[in-house]
Amino acid sequence: MNARANDDEVQTAPVMDGATEATNEEKLSGLVEQVEHDHGAEGAGAMADHLRDRMDETGVEEEQPNDQVE
């Protein structure tokens, strides 16, 4: 179980082990999943706004579309 942080402590890095080693694509995928969970009921436009905000906050960059079909 995680210890409760003091109110004056600010999280400055990811909590999960390995999060700092994740690729940009993995980080973006995690943000999409988080935003969908937290704001999915608000609609696609609101989710896109929240995702852009989270990307700015975390420094995650937009991925370029993949032109190849797998």
Buried (B, 14 or more C-beta within 10 A) or exposed (E): EEEEEEEEEEEEEBEEEEEEEBEEEEBBBBBBEEBEEEBEEEEEEEBEEBBEEBBEEEEBEEEEEEEEEE
